[in-house]
Amino acid sequence: MAVQPQDSFRRTFPLSEWYAGVGRGALAWSILHGALWCLLLLQLGLFLGLLVDRGGLSLTLSPEENSHFERLTGLKHVAAPLGAAAAPKPDAPVDAENPESARVALADAVVVRTFDDAGILPSVWRARDAWWGGLLAAAYRTFPTLRQNSSALVVLLTAAAVTWLVRMWTVAQLRMRCRLAASEVARRLRQHLHRQALRLGAEDLDGSELAGAKSLITEEADRVRVGVFQWLYCGARYPWEAAFLVLAAGSVEWLLTAQWTLFALVGWYVIARAQQQVERTRRLAEDRAQTELKFLADDLGHARLVRGYGMDDANQQQFQAHMDRYLSQLLVLDRIQDNPLWLRLVSSLAGAAIAAFLLWLLGMKTLLGFITLPAAGVFLAAFGLGMNAAAHWRRLPALRSEVAIAVDRIWRYLDRLPTVSQAVGAKFLQPLAKTLHVERVTYRDPHDRLLIDRLDVQLAGGRSYALLSLDPLEPKAFAYLLPRFIEPQSGRILFDGEDIAWGTLESLRAETIYVSADDPMLPGTVMDNILAGRTDVTLPQATDAAKEARAHNFISRLPQGYETSLDGRADPLDAGQRFRLALARALLRKPSVLIIEEPEAPLDEDTKQLLDDTYNRICQGRTVFFLPRRLSTVRRCDDILFFQNGTIEAYGPHALLVKESPLYRHWEYINFNEFRRE
């Protein structure tokens, strides 16, 4: 059963991992961020209340209400003597801790209290029954600066600025947590891709697998990282933000909040459904138009049949019918292209009508005294911010789908099984000494292209062979079969009578080494490139291998000799020097079977002479297979295996094949004839 992209998403980033790791910290920062929004809205309400009320408050209270007022605000009244005038003397001082412009008038057990320049006192008294009113009253009692207009204004603005900065810092912390989680996902995917590329890369004959793996490890993994970050950030921030903003709006008026939310959701749903219907109609019209257009284009290939059988009129009628259907679909597309303007106009009118109705509800509640003007401002701000949070929250499914599609491509690659694996109970293989027997081997590449077809050949050990073909992939496939970089679909390969499929990969590849001129340099020094991870080799042994490959002289002339750093991108070596360094790396292991793919880049005469001398040395007592680029290499080999259509078409030394094999002469002509090359 095929794995769905959403399953790949859950496989990549299970939510249990999120909540068990940095998700808990992100949750805390999200809750703090929502609470800070509520605090900012409270500060906005107090600021608007200060501007509207100007710190003025007149109350007519019963004795019980007056006692509650005093406990709430901490402001004690100064009662006038019985029979005295209610108004204070003109020169009477005003207590800063109890800013009553007219002290108190007691009549019929009623307390009248009037305040001017009392800071946020009106807002404190209006919020006395709210769930947050006690906290606001406690702040008013604790901080005397909130009891005068000018100082209260400074405190409110300062507190709002500090709260905003803390909110921004909270958002930064939340983003950091989400980035850490997304980066961890990308790191883990890249590790999996690296291991899988090492497993599958050895099977890559034409380099297509390498290009795909590079794209996955660079582009797709980074696309997953960005997508996971956006999904986590939206999912962690905006649900809590929306919840706290709904709480803030509900603190003003729950019924009004429910009405606004209901109408907003209905309008949103209707517009979204209309847009989805338009998109479905557009896609259907495009598909039908492309089908008709394809028929019109394919009909051009019927010219010989139409003219030969006299079908001109019938063909013209059929062509016209398809043309009419094509034009009708174009008209549908044109209407859809014009519809967005009409749809936007209708949507704008509907949105304006809904907004006008909702504002009418808010205005009526404000005019009737159910909501104060500052509270109305707070409600509008909370609802607007809540709609913005809901819009971001609505993107979560789309973000998840984008990530799922990208990560699905990665998991499809990771789920591929390598064709080569070590058999259970595999044994240590001895070095090849006498014969190499290829017994009815067939190999097809991943694109189902037949490269080796029931090949049956027996080769003597200790000789040199050139592998040639008009199709370069055929001899390369044969060479890849020897160290088991690829696995044949049928047949077997025997080293001295032992099936290499039943030997350990370590023992086989220790004695069968492939040297390619296209292999990049390993990051590190020249010595690191020769050692290739071995720690049991002495410096004299490494330099002896370099001397055998004729690489010691140019290495000694490098700025730091064997300690010269190579980064694989801008190293100071030319193609011939890199090839000789690769030979030294292979010769250090003293393999019994050596496969050498010569560089395609042109070599200077000195390098050619050094390589010829090297070949004379390394072919002594060793089985060597060449994938040659030079005719001199072909001529020096003991035998040539010339492949054609997956089988050996010609076999023998160069002098014999030149006389007896037309295909070999053709190959020599197209590759090495001077006039042909020009």
C-alpha angles and dihedrals in degrees: 000000000000117000113241120228091243089056088053089053093053089045091053099043116016112191090229088066091051096051092043092053133029090339092085091057090046090051091054092049091047092053091047090050092053091048090051090054088055090049091051091050090050090052089048090053092049091048093051090044091053091051094047100040098032088210093296123139133166119189136179106200138178115231090260091049091047091053089051090048091052094047090048099047103022090231113137118203124232108223120213119229116268111272093018122123116271094226118080123239115272092242096042111125120243117232109232090209091053107032101189113152092195109032111217136308118205115200129150091350092302124128117211114197125182125186134188127185090011098146114220094350094116091054091047092053094046091050094050093111097041120103089244095042094095092056091050092049091049090053090050092051093045101047116052090192088074091063097072127058101232097044091042090053091053092047093049094049092045093048091048091051092049092046091050092051091048089049091052090049089050091052089050091052091049092049090049091053091049091047090052091053093046092047090051090053091050092046092052092047092049090051090052091046092049093052092045092048089054090051096046100029094077088062093055107113101168101029095248093117091053092052091050093048091049090052091050096047094046111027106021096041090050091047088053091049093053093043094048090049092052092045093049094044094050092043094047099043112032104048091056091040091053091047094052092045091052087051090051093049091045090053087064097046125336096198092051090048091053092048094049092045093049095050092044092052092048092050092045092050094049094049093045092050091049092051091048091051091050091050092050091050091049094051092047092050091048092051093049092046091051091050092053092044091051090054091050090052094045091050089069088072092062095069096109094047094045095049094038095053098035095246096142098120096043091046091049091052092049091047091050092050091054090045091054091050090048092051091048090055089048089054089053090051091048091052090049090050088053093041096073089067090048090042092050090049093050091042091050092050092047091046091048091050092050092045091049091051093048092047089049089055091049093045094050092050089049094048092047090052099247090117128027122228093252090049090051090053091050090048093052092048093047093048094047092050090045091054090051091051090048091051091054091044089053089062092065097093092048092048091048091050092051091051092044093054093049095045092045089064089052094050092047087059093044092050093058112110119224113242091223120069136152115261120239108261093017114173135214113275122222119227116273110264112154120012140007111204121194104195117199094313121181125186132180121185122233089270089059093250113151109234103157118032118193091313115190117180137140119211129190118239123240094041135107122241134189115214111209139166143150085245107057092203093067098063089038090055090051090051092048091053093062098065089032096247083143130025125227118237089224139004129037142249120228128201106200089336095312118119106235090210088071095049127089115266090229094058093042096050093042088063100032111056126179116210115195126183088213094062109115123232116265115243108261137051130326089259090052089054092053095045093044093195099321116136099179095072125098125221093250090054091052093048090048090056090049090050091050089053091046090242100115096085098053091041090055090054093055116106094257098016112218089359093060108129119239120191097182093243112061103015119150096242127108125217094270093049092048089050093051090048089053089050090052090052090054096042091053087070093050096221123195091219120043123185113195124192107191122221118267092211115094115263129212120246094254091055091048091053092047091050093049090053090046092051091052089056102042096046092063109108094349136099107240128185118195128202090195132202096179128066091220089062091051092050095049094055118101093228140007124220108202113193125205124173092347097308135088105264096178133017130184143063123320096257091055097046093049088061102037109028119070090186092055091049089050091051091050091048097051093044106038110017106113095217091047092051092050 
